[in-house]
Amino acid sequence: MTMNPLEIFHAEDMRSLCAELTALGYEKATQKIQKLNLPPETRASLLTQVQLRQQAKTKFGERATELFLTRDGLEQATRHQVAALHAQRFQHAKATHVADLGCGNGADALAFTDAGMRVSAWDLDEIAYTAATLNLPQPSQAFLGNVLDLQIKDLAAQGIDAVFADPARRTGAGRGNQRVAAPEDWSPSLPHVLGWRPQLREHVGVERLGVKLAPGIDYEYLPADMEAQWVSVDGTLVEASLWSPACALNGAGRRAVIFRSGWENPKEFFLPGNPSASPTPISEGAKLKHYLWEADAAVIRAGVLENLAHAGNAEVISENIAYLTTDAQLPEEWDGAVSVFEIIEVTKLKPKAVIASLKALQATNIEVKKRGADISPDQWQRDLLKVLKLKKTSLENPLVVFATRVNREHTAVIARRI
């Protein structure tokens, strides 16, 4: 039988020791723990928590130093600012007691409790359940069990009036820990979760439901009356989620939410309407203009690129390519959600042609990006730096090479980041 490495932390002295070691940092904690008369498995559990807490600061901030974590749970955990968004939606819907189904280490559950709601959390994994038990404050609590065995009417009888589901989207360590792409194959499947909607209406009276999704989900899976949301943090697309009408902020539609370090609040862009509908095609420019705009991944995945194109009188550089071109300045409300580049030169997407242009432009550093071109940006960047003999790069004249299509022809666009 596999040992549960978190069981020892039910003891107050072990929790206190873990806090002491965490404050020392991993290196000093390793030195200190060697002097303690502890079994090897106890030492390993303590040092693992110290290490995971340090790694978790990027997701949870200083609160990470108080949490009990698993490696899988940390990798899949919702970042604190995104979990707070989830909580705000349930507050908007006037929820009081949330069932967190597939809670992991309890990141979302903690956000719900911070917002004043009670939480009953379930997970099938015993170690994740133990972490959630240790992390959740009373009267909220965690349960070990399969969410497929739960009935909405039974949850409602316990006073639960909202459901947040985070279906498992990986095969698990025993089967290679591979991503499961099809929502029908998630656990619970997306159709199963959406099947709770009429049950919530019947047994709770209000349909308060949130579902965490894979960011790459196809629009066809999104119900017409719900709101879908994509979130990025510092340029990385981190999640998508789906919200029932009671939890929707502006009715049905698709929303992009963008967080940046140093921002007090995120930026949000909303496209009302049926979230399963294909985005409206953006007109294709007859030629490149002065600027190239690269929108944040959340804007692109949420299908709100048309909002940006309309605001900046911009066109796509080629059909199905999410780069925009325009002569206009970026509208202020999009600042930080779009990277702006001044187009310097356009050439063939061939190494010799690109090298010749970069030499003539006296590039001092090179970044390579791609859309619609079958190349490896990292390999191209290494090769270009080597050929141009830029062993010591500088910021004097850094240039960006876009390997892409313009008017459906493979093209290299050389630009300068503004």
C-alpha positions as CSV (number, residue, x, y, z in Angstrom):
1,M,0.0,0.0,0.0
2,T,1.4,3.4,-1.0
3,M,2.0,5.7,1.9
4,N,0.2,9.0,2.0
5,P,3.0,11.6,2.5
6,L,0.6,14.2,3.9
7,E,-0.9,12.2,6.7
8,I,1.9,13.3,9.1
9,F,0.6,16.9,8.9
10,H,-2.6,16.1,10.7
11,A,-0.3,16.4,13.8
12,E,0.2,19.9,15.0
13,D,3.9,19.4,15.8
14,M,4.5,18.3,12.2
15,R,2.7,21.3,10.8
16,S,4.7,23.6,13.0
17,L,8.0,22.0,12.0
18,C,7.0,22.3,8.3
19,A,6.3,26.0,8.8
20,E,9.7,26.4,10.5
21,L,11.6,24.6,7.7
22,T,9.6,26.6,5.0
23,A,10.8,29.9,6.6
24,L,14.4,28.7,6.3
25,G,14.2,27.9,2.6
26,Y,15.0,24.6,0.9
27,E,18.8,24.6,1.2
28,K,18.9,25.5,4.9
29,A,16.0,23.3,5.6
30,T,17.9,20.3,4.1
31,Q,20.8,21.1,6.4
32,K,18.6,21.4,9.5
33,I,16.5,18.3,8.9
34,Q,19.6,16.1,8.8
35,K,20.2,17.0,12.5
36,L,16.7,15.8,13.5
37,N,15.9,12.3,14.6
38,L,13.2,11.6,12.1
39,P,12.4,8.6,9.8
40,P,13.5,9.0,6.2
41,E,10.0,9.1,4.9
42,T,9.1,11.9,7.3
43,R,12.1,13.9,6.2
44,A,11.2,13.4,2.6
45,S,7.6,14.6,3.2
46,L,8.8,17.7,5.0
47,L,11.4,18.6,2.4
48,T,8.9,18.0,-0.4
49,Q,6.5,20.5,1.1
50,V,9.3,23.1,1.5
51,Q,10.2,22.7,-2.1
52,L,6.6,22.8,-3.4
53,R,5.8,25.8,-1.3
54,Q,8.7,27.7,-2.9
55,Q,7.6,26.7,-6.4
56,A,4.0,27.6,-5.6
57,K,4.7,31.3,-4.9
58,T,4.2,32.1,-8.6
59,K,0.6,30.8,-8.3
60,F,-0.4,31.7,-4.7
61,G,2.0,34.4,-3.6
62,E,3.1,34.4,0.0
63,R,0.1,32.2,0.9
64,A,2.0,29.3,-0.6
65,T,4.1,29.1,2.5
66,E,1.0,27.9,4.5
67,L,-0.4,25.4,2.0
68,F,0.0,21.6,1.8
69,L,0.5,20.5,-1.8
70,T,1.0,17.7,-4.2
71,R,3.1,17.9,-7.3
72,D,0.3,17.1,-9.7
73,G,-2.0,19.4,-7.7
74,L,0.4,22.3,-7.9
75,E,0.8,21.9,-11.7
76,Q,-3.0,21.9,-12.2
77,A,-4.0,24.4,-9.5
78,T,-5.8,27.6,-10.4
79,R,-3.7,30.7,-9.8
80,H,-4.9,32.8,-6.9
81,Q,-6.0,35.8,-9.0
82,V,-8.0,33.5,-11.4
83,A,-9.6,31.6,-8.5
84,A,-10.7,35.0,-7.2
85,L,-12.5,35.6,-10.5
86,H,-14.3,32.3,-10.0
87,A,-15.4,33.4,-6.5
88,Q,-16.6,36.7,-7.8
89,R,-18.9,35.0,-10.2
90,F,-20.5,32.9,-7.4
91,Q,-20.8,36.1,-5.3
92,H,-22.5,37.8,-8.3
93,A,-25.0,34.8,-8.3
94,K,-25.5,35.1,-4.5
95,A,-24.2,31.6,-3.8
96,T,-23.6,30.7,-0.1
97,H,-22.4,27.1,-0.2
98,V,-20.3,25.8,-3.2
99,A,-19.6,22.2,-4.0
100,D,-16.1,22.1,-5.5
101,L,-16.0,18.9,-7.5
102,G,-12.5,17.8,-8.4
103,C,-11.0,20.2,-5.9
104,G,-7.3,19.1,-6.0
105,N,-5.3,20.8,-3.3
106,G,-8.2,23.3,-2.8
107,A,-7.0,26.4,-4.6
108,D,-10.5,27.4,-5.9
109,A,-12.1,26.3,-2.6
110,L,-9.9,28.6,-0.7
111,A,-10.9,31.5,-2.9
112,F,-14.6,30.7,-2.3
113,T,-14.0,30.7,1.5
114,D,-12.1,33.9,1.3
115,A,-15.2,35.4,-0.4
116,G,-17.3,34.3,2.5
117,M,-18.9,31.2,1.1
118,R,-18.9,27.8,2.6
119,V,-17.3,25.0,0.6
120,S,-17.8,21.2,0.4
121,A,-15.0,19.8,-1.7
122,W,-14.6,16.4,-3.3
123,D,-11.6,14.6,-4.9
124,L,-11.0,11.0,-6.0
125,D,-7.3,11.1,-5.2
126,E,-6.5,10.4,-1.5
127,I,-3.4,12.6,-1.3
128,A,-5.1,15.5,-3.0
129,Y,-8.1,15.1,-0.6
130,T,-5.7,15.1,2.4
131,A,-4.1,18.4,1.1
132,A,-7.5,20.0,0.7
133,T,-8.5,18.8,4.2
134,L,-5.4,20.4,5.6
135,N,-5.9,23.6,3.6
136,L,-9.6,24.4,4.1
137,P,-10.7,26.3,7.2
138,Q,-13.8,25.2,9.1
139,P,-16.7,24.9,8.6
140,S,-15.7,24.1,5.0
141,Q,-14.5,20.5,4.5
142,A,-13.2,18.0,2.0
143,F,-14.5,14.6,1.1
144,L,-12.8,11.6,-0.5
145,G,-15.0,10.2,-3.3
146,N,-15.9,10.0,-7.0
147,V,-18.0,13.0,-8.1
148,L,-19.8,10.7,-10.5
149,D,-21.4,9.1,-7.5
150,L,-22.9,12.4,-6.3
151,Q,-26.5,13.5,-6.9
152,I,-27.5,17.1,-7.1
153,K,-30.6,16.5,-5.0
154,D,-28.4,15.1,-2.2
155,L,-26.1,18.1,-2.4
156,A,-29.0,20.5,-2.3
157,A,-30.3,18.7,0.8
158,Q,-27.0,19.6,2.5
159,G,-27.5,23.3,1.8
160,I,-25.3,23.4,-1.3
161,D,-26.6,26.0,-3.8
162,A,-23.7,26.2,-6.4
163,V,-21.4,23.8,-8.2
164,F,-17.9,24.3,-9.5
165,A,-16.5,21.4,-11.5
166,D,-12.9,20.9,-12.6
167,P,-13.0,17.7,-14.7
168,A,-9.8,15.6,-14.9
169,R,-8.3,16.2,-18.3
170,R,-5.2,13.9,-18.0
171,T,-4.9,10.1,-18.1
172,G,-3.1,9.9,-14.7
173,A,0.4,8.8,-13.9
174,G,-0.4,5.1,-14.5
175,R,-1.3,5.8,-18.1
176,G,1.4,8.3,-19.0
177,N,-0.2,11.5,-17.6
178,Q,-1.3,12.4,-21.2
179,R,-3.8,15.2,-22.0
180,V,-7.3,14.1,-22.8
181,A,-8.5,16.3,-25.6
182,A,-12.1,15.3,-26.1
183,P,-14.5,16.8,-23.5
184,E,-16.6,13.5,-23.8
185,D,-13.6,11.7,-22.3
186,W,-12.9,14.0,-19.3
187,S,-13.8,12.8,-15.9
188,P,-16.6,13.7,-15.3
189,S,-17.3,14.4,-19.0
190,L,-18.5,17.8,-20.0
191,P,-21.9,16.4,-21.1
192,H,-22.3,14.8,-17.7
193,V,-21.5,18.1,-15.9
194,L,-23.8,20.1,-18.2
195,G,-26.5,17.5,-17.3
196,W,-26.5,18.9,-13.8
197,R,-28.0,22.2,-15.1
198,P,-31.7,21.0,-15.0
199,Q,-31.1,19.3,-11.7
200,L,-29.8,22.5,-10.1
201,R,-32.9,24.3,-11.4
202,E,-35.1,21.7,-9.9
203,H,-33.5,21.1,-6.5
204,V,-31.8,24.5,-5.8
205,G,-34.1,26.8,-7.7
206,V,-31.2,28.7,-9.3
207,E,-28.7,27.3,-11.8
208,R,-25.3,28.3,-10.4
209,L,-22.7,26.3,-12.3
210,G,-19.1,26.9,-13.2
211,V,-16.9,24.5,-15.1
212,K,-13.1,24.7,-15.7
213,L,-12.2,23.8,-19.3
214,A,-9.1,23.2,-21.4
215,P,-8.2,26.5,-23.1
216,G,-8.2,24.8,-26.5
217,I,-11.8,23.6,-26.3
218,D,-13.7,23.9,-29.6
219,Y,-16.6,26.4,-29.5
220,E,-19.1,23.7,-30.6
221,Y,-19.1,22.3,-27.0
222,L,-20.2,25.7,-25.5
223,P,-23.9,25.9,-24.8
224,A,-25.6,28.9,-26.5
225,D,-26.9,30.5,-23.2
226,M,-23.7,30.3,-21.2
227,E,-20.7,32.6,-20.9
228,A,-17.2,31.2,-21.8
229,Q,-14.1,32.9,-20.4
230,W,-10.4,32.6,-21.3
231,V,-7.7,34.0,-18.9
232,S,-4.1,34.8,-19.5
233,V,-1.5,35.7,-16.9
234,D,1.6,37.6,-18.0
235,G,1.1,36.5,-21.6
236,T,0.5,32.8,-20.8
237,L,-3.0,31.4,-21.5
238,V,-3.8,29.5,-18.3
239,E,-7.4,28.4,-18.5
240,A,-10.9,28.6,-19.9
241,S,-14.1,28.3,-18.0
242,L,-17.8,28.1,-18.6
243,W,-20.6,29.8,-16.6
244,S,-24.3,29.3,-16.3
245,P,-26.6,32.3,-16.8
246,A,-26.8,33.1,-13.1
247,C,-23.0,33.4,-13.0
248,A,-22.6,35.2,-16.3
249,L,-21.7,38.8,-15.9
250,N,-23.2,40.2,-19.1
251,G,-25.3,37.4,-20.4
252,A,-24.1,34.8,-22.9
253,G,-20.9,35.3,-24.9
254,R,-17.2,35.0,-24.8
255,R,-14.8,36.9,-22.6
256,A,-11.0,37.4,-22.5
257,V,-9.4,38.4,-19.2
258,I,-5.8,39.5,-19.1
259,F,-3.6,39.8,-16.0
260,R,-0.2,41.5,-16.0
261,S,2.3,41.9,-13.2
262,G,2.0,45.4,-11.8
263,W,-1.6,45.9,-12.9
264,E,-4.1,46.6,-10.1
265,N,-7.0,45.0,-12.1
266,P,-7.2,42.8,-15.1
267,K,-8.4,44.0,-18.5
268,E,-11.5,42.3,-19.9
269,F,-13.0,42.2,-23.4
270,F,-16.4,40.7,-24.0
271,L,-18.2,39.6,-27.2
272,P,-21.9,39.1,-26.5
273,G,-23.9,36.4,-28.2
274,N,-23.9,32.6,-28.7
275,P,-20.4,31.4,-27.5
276,S,-20.5,28.4,-29.8
277,A,-20.8,30.7,-32.9
278,S,-17.7,31.0,-35.1
279,P,-16.0,34.4,-34.9
280,T,-16.9,36.9,-37.5
281,P,-14.2,36.9,-40.3
282,I,-12.0,39.9,-40.2
283,S,-11.3,41.5,-43.6
284,E,-7.9,40.6,-45.1
285,G,-5.6,43.5,-45.9
286,A,-4.6,44.1,-49.5
287,K,-1.1,45.0,-48.3
288,L,0.8,45.4,-45.0
289,K,0.4,48.7,-43.3
290,H,2.7,50.5,-40.9
291,Y,2.1,48.3,-37.8
292,L,1.7,44.7,-37.0
293,W,-0.4,43.8,-33.9
294,E,-0.1,40.6,-32.0
295,A,-3.0,40.1,-29.6
296,D,-2.8,38.3,-26.3
297,A,-3.6,34.6,-26.5
298,A,-6.8,35.1,-24.4
299,V,-8.1,37.6,-26.9
300,I,-7.5,35.2,-29.8
301,R,-8.9,32.1,-28.1
302,A,-11.9,33.9,-26.9
303,G,-12.7,35.0,-30.4
304,V,-12.7,38.7,-29.6
305,L,-10.1,39.7,-32.1
306,E,-12.8,41.3,-34.1
307,N,-13.3,43.8,-31.2
308,L,-9.7,44.8,-31.6
309,A,-9.8,45.0,-35.4
310,H,-12.9,47.2,-35.2
311,A,-11.3,49.5,-32.5
312,G,-8.1,49.9,-34.5
313,N,-9.4,49.9,-38.1
314,A,-7.2,46.8,-38.6
315,E,-7.2,43.9,-41.0
316,V,-5.7,40.4,-40.8
317,I,-2.5,40.0,-42.8
318,S,-3.9,36.8,-44.3
319,E,-6.9,34.5,-44.0
320,N,-6.9,32.5,-40.7
321,I,-3.8,34.3,-39.5
322,A,-4.3,36.2,-36.2
323,Y,-1.8,39.0,-36.9
324,L,-3.4,42.3,-37.6
325,T,-2.0,45.2,-39.6
326,T,-3.0,48.9,-39.4
327,D,-1.8,52.4,-39.7
328,A,-3.5,53.4,-36.5
329,Q,-2.1,53.8,-33.0
330,L,-3.2,51.2,-30.6
331,P,-6.4,52.3,-28.7
332,E,-5.6,53.0,-25.0
333,E,-8.1,50.4,-23.7
334,W,-6.1,47.7,-25.5
335,D,-2.7,48.7,-24.0
336,G,-1.0,45.7,-22.5
337,A,-3.4,43.3,-24.3
338,V,-1.6,43.7,-27.6
339,S,2.1,43.7,-28.7
340,V,2.7,46.4,-31.3
341,F,5.5,46.1,-33.9
342,E,6.6,48.6,-36.5
343,I,7.1,46.8,-39.9
344,I,10.6,47.5,-41.3
345,E,10.9,45.1,-44.2
346,V,9.2,42.2,-45.9
347,T,11.0,39.4,-47.7
348,K,10.8,35.8,-48.7
349,L,10.5,33.2,-46.0
350,K,13.9,31.7,-46.9
351,P,17.0,31.8,-44.7
352,K,19.2,33.5,-47.2
353,A,16.7,36.3,-47.8
354,V,16.1,36.8,-44.1
355,I,19.8,36.8,-43.3
356,A,20.5,39.4,-46.1
357,S,17.8,41.7,-44.7
358,L,19.0,41.4,-41.1
359,K,22.6,42.1,-42.1
360,A,21.5,45.2,-44.1
361,L,19.4,46.4,-41.1
362,Q,22.3,45.8,-38.7
363,A,20.2,43.8,-36.2
364,T,21.8,43.4,-32.8
365,N,19.4,40.8,-31.5
366,I,16.8,38.6,-33.1
367,E,13.5,37.1,-32.0
368,V,11.5,34.7,-34.2
369,K,7.7,34.3,-34.1
370,K,5.4,32.3,-36.3
371,R,1.9,31.8,-37.4
372,G,0.9,29.8,-40.4
373,A,4.5,28.6,-41.2
374,D,6.0,25.2,-40.6
375,I,9.2,26.2,-38.9
376,S,10.7,26.0,-35.5
377,P,11.1,29.6,-34.1
378,D,13.7,28.5,-31.6
379,Q,15.8,26.7,-34.2
380,W,15.5,29.6,-36.7
381,Q,16.6,32.0,-33.9
382,R,19.6,29.9,-33.0
383,D,20.6,29.6,-36.7
384,L,20.2,33.3,-37.5
385,L,22.2,34.4,-34.4
386,K,25.0,32.0,-35.4
387,V,25.1,33.0,-39.1
388,L,25.0,36.7,-38.1
389,K,27.7,36.0,-35.5
390,L,25.7,37.7,-32.7
391,K,27.3,35.9,-29.8
392,K,26.9,39.1,-27.7
393,T,23.5,40.5,-28.4
394,S,22.4,44.0,-27.4
395,L,19.3,46.1,-27.2
396,E,20.7,48.7,-29.6
397,N,18.7,47.4,-32.6
398,P,16.7,44.3,-31.7
399,L,14.4,43.0,-34.5
400,V,11.6,40.5,-34.7
401,V,11.2,38.1,-37.6
402,F,7.6,36.9,-38.2
403,A,7.5,33.7,-40.2
404,T,3.9,33.8,-41.5
405,R,1.7,34.3,-44.5
406,V,0.8,37.6,-46.1
407,N,-2.0,37.5,-48.6
408,R,-1.8,33.7,-48.3
409,E,1.9,33.6,-49.4
410,H,4.7,32.5,-47.0
411,T,6.5,35.6,-46.0
412,A,9.1,36.9,-43.5
413,V,8.0,40.2,-41.9
414,I,10.9,42.0,-40.1
415,A,9.7,44.4,-37.5
416,R,10.7,46.4,-34.4
417,R,8.9,46.0,-31.2
418,I,7.4,49.3,-29.9
